[in-house]
């Protein structure tokens, strides 16, 4: 069965470019019944990720409907493989998969939830091979109920939308772990700065990357060149004994006036490409300072234990929660504002601010 034939019969022919890659491989290895359509597997995985039992009936009905159609069975198997097994496939393309598959109608979101649950056995197998405790594996499943709740609030449907699927590759490849309140991935630092730490006092100064365009407030400008409204471009230079550069204040704003850091007193602590704990913030409340500090402590113990080959030099996070303007919106003692005060904020080119 060619992808054109199957997708045409399912009335999603316009998704051919998105779904055609690796189609023949999926067709050649299609099992009699994909595991994601097995009733007992569905119930076990639904329970493991923390979805309520009310999903069982709708999921098993959808699975039965898919299993009864050779076209839908192949599509389900193929989508599962694209997400989790064909790692060269650009998984972000799944966000544009069809929101409605005509033979399924409103059950399309349950179809995608079945595919999402296909991540569970892969994730559990990866974690078990590393000896990661089962409670951490369970805790790392926050994406499932959060994505289901977002869809319900948006459309009053059960299941998940296709836009939620790409993130699950982080689970099946063992990149993402939830440790207490926060989630982490070991990744190269992507921020546009280099940070230096004073050898005696431990104080930190961040210098903006060369050639970054800032507006008059010190936030990253959307303009590639400085304009007429006070924008400017950062510089950084090393003489061998000193570093001259445009500093970024811990409150998240770059400053035009350069600073001079003698290298006999300052050593590099962070630069682009250095390995860091990339922080992700699951939905929900309870982001107290104590909870965040405990989570970060857990990360510094977890990753050296299970991934000793990667030594991180710090934490980094990109989120609207770290927008420095929030201190003018939220109460000064709110969890978000208090957490910002504990961090070194820096500006990025987006509507969000990072720290």
N, C-alpha and C positions, 0 to 999 in steps of 0.2 A: 504494500500500500504506500503510494507516494504521498509526501506531505501535501501536495496540491489537492489530491483527491480527498484525503481525509479532512483537511481544513475546509475545503469547499462544502463537503457534506455537513460539517458542523457549523457552517455559516460564519467562519472566521478566516476566510481566505486572505483578508487584508493583513493577517498576522504572519504570513508566510515567511517574510524576511527574518522575523524574530524567532520563529520556531523551527525553521528548516534545518539549521545546523545540527549535525550528528543524528539526523532522523533515521538514516538507514541502520546505524549502529544500534539505536534503540529498538528498531523493528526486528533486527536479527537476534537480539537477546531478550525479547519480551517473554516473561514467564507466563505460565498458564493463568496465574492470578498474582498481580503485584501485591506485596505485603501490605501496602497502604490500604488495600481494599478488604483485608481480613478483619472480621468483626472483633475477634478477641484482641488482635493487635491494636485496633482502633481504640478500644476501651482502655487498654493498658497505657497506651501512649497519651491519650487524653487525660487520664488521671495523673500521669507522671508530670505533665507540664502545668498542672494546676487549673485546668478548665473544669467547670462544673459538670456534673453527671447529666444535666439536662441536654447536653450536646450529643449524647450517645445515640438517641433515636434518630435525630436528623442526619448525623454522620453515617450511621449504618444504612439508612435509607438511600442516601446519596451514593454510598459505595456500591450498594446493590444495583442501583441504576447505571452506574459507570461500568460495573462488571458485566452487565447485560448488553453492553454495546462494544463491539470490537474497536470502533473508532475512538470512543471515549477512554477505553482501557489503554489503548496505545498512547493517546495523548497524555493521560495521567502518568504513565510510566516514563514517557519521554520528558515531560516537564520535570519530574522528579530527578531524572538523570542529568538534565541540563543544570539544575540547581546545585546538585551535590556531587556528581561524579565527573562531569565534563568540565574540569577546572579551567580550561582555556576559554570556555564560553564566558563572555562578559555578563556576569550575573546581574548587573544593574539594568540590563535590558528587560529583565523580567518585570520591572515596574510598569512596562508598557504592554504587557500581555493583555489579552481581551478581558474586559471587565464583565462581559456577559458572553457565555457560550450558549448559543440559542437553544439546543436541546435540553439544557439544564436550567435556563432562566435564572430565577433567584437562588437556585441551588449552586450556582457558579462559585459563590463565596465559600460554600461548604466543600466543593471540589478543591479549591485552593487550600482550605484548612487541612484536608486529607494529605495533600502534597506537603504542606508545612510539617505535619506530623511525621513525614518520612525522614525528617532530620533527626528525630529522637534516637532511633537505634544506632545511627551512625555516630552521633555525639556520645552516646553511652559507651559504645565500643571503643572510641578514641580515648575517652577518659579512663575507662577500665584498664586499658593497656598501659596507661601511665601511672596507674594506682591512685588516681584522684578520687577523693572521698565522694560517695554517692550524694551526700547532702549538698556539696558544691555543684554537682551536675544538676540536681533539682533546682537549686537556687538560680542557676544560669538560664532557666527557662522563662524568665519574666516576659520575654518578647511575645510569647504566645497569648496569654490572657490580655496583655496590653493591646496587641494588635486586634484581637477580637472585640475588645471594648471600644476601640476607636471606630471600628466599622459599625458596631451597633449604635453608637451615638450619632454617626453620620447618616446611616441609612436604615436603621432599625432591622438589620439583617444579621443572622448568625453566620459566623465564619470569619475569613480574613480576605482582604483585597490583595490583588497581585503586587501592589506596591510594598507589601510587608514581607515578601518572600526573599528578596535578595540578601537581607541581613542574616538569614539563617545559615548561609555558607560560613559565616564566622563561627558558628556553633559546630558544624560538622568537620571543619578543618582544625578545630582546637585552638582557635585564636582568642576567643572571648570567654571571660570568666567573671561571674558575679561573686564578690567577696564582701559580705555585709551589705551596706547601703549602695555601693558603687560597683560598676563593671569596668573591666580593664582588658586591654590588648597590649602586648609588647610590639612597639612599632618605632620606626625612625621618627625623630622629631621633625615636624613640618613647619614650625613657626619661623617667621622672618626675623630672627634675632640671634645674637650670640651673647651669652651671659658670662660674667666674670664674678668670682668670689674672692673677697679679701682674705689673704693668707692668715692673718692674725684674728681679725674680728668676725669673720664669717659672713659679713654683709655682702649683698649681691647687687650688681648693676647690670642691666640688660642694654645692649646697644643694637639699634635697628640695622637690618641688612642694608648693604650698599644699594643705593638707587631706589629706595622705596619712596613713593610719593605720598605725602601727608597733607591734610588740610590745616587750616590755621589753629584748630583745636588740638592737633596731634593725632588724629584718627586717620587710618589709611584712606586715601582719596581714590575714587573710582577713575580719576583721570590718570593716564599713563605719563603725562608731562605736567609740570607745575603750571598753574593758570594764573589768572590776574586777581584771585580773591584770597591771597595769602597762603596758597599752597607752596610746599617746598619739598626738596628731595634730600633724603638722608645720605650721609657719607660715613665711611669707616676706613681707617688706615692704620697700618702697623709700621713702626720705624725699627722694629727689632727689639727695642727696649721699652716702648710705650705703645698703647692703643689709643687712637683718637676716634671718637664716634659720637653719633647722635643718641642720647640716652632715652630710655623709655622708663617713665615713672612707674612704681608699683601699682599705681591706681589705673594704669592702662592707657596713658597718653604719651606719645613721643614728644621730645623737646628739641627745638631747632638748635639751641646753644650746645656745642659739642663739649664733651668732657675728656679729660686726659687720665689714663689709667697706667701707671708705671708697672711693668710686668714683674718687677721684683716684689711688688706688693699684691698683685692681682694675678689669679690663674683662671684659665678658661674652665667653666663649669658645665656649659651647655652650648651646643652649636647645631645647626641643621644637619640631620642625618644621624645624630647620636640616638642611641636606643633609650626609649622612655616608656613609662607606663602611661598609655593613652587612656584617659578616663572617659567613661560614658555614664550618663546619669539615667537610670531606669525611672519610669514614671512612678508617681506616688509621693507621699509626704515623708516626714520624719528625717529630713536632711539636717539634723542637728550637728553642731561642731563635733561633739563626742562621737556620733555615729560615723561621720566622715573620717575623722582621725583614726578610729578603730578600723575602718575599712582599708585605709591606706597602709596602716600597719600590717594588716593581713596580707596585702599585696606584696609588701617587702619580704614577707616570710614565704608566701606561696610560690612566687615565680622562681626565686633561686633554688627552691626545693625541687620543683617539677620541670623547670627549664634552666638548668644551671649554665647552659651554653650562652645565655643571653643576660648580660649584666646591665640593668637600666641605671641611668644617672639621675633620674627624677621623674616627675609627673607632669603631664600636660593635658589640657582639656579645651575643646572648643564648644561653646554652648551659649544660648541666649541668656542663660542664668548668670553668666559672667559679664554681661553688659554693664559697664560701670554706671550707666545712667539709671540703673535700677535703684540705686541708693536714693534717688529723688522721687521714686514711685512707691517703694515699699517702706515699711516701718524700719527704723534704724536697727532694731533688734530682731528683725525677721531672720530666719535661717539663711536665706540666700545672701542677704547683705552681710551678715556676720561671716559667712564662709568666704565671701570675696575679700574681706579684710585679712584673712589668713593666707591669701595667695598673692603671687606676683602677676598682675594682669598685663596683657599686651594686646595691641590692636591687630585685627585682621581685616581683609577686604571682603566684608559681607555686612549684613544687617546685624550680625551677632558680634560679640566681643569675646576674646579668648583669655585664658589664664593658665 
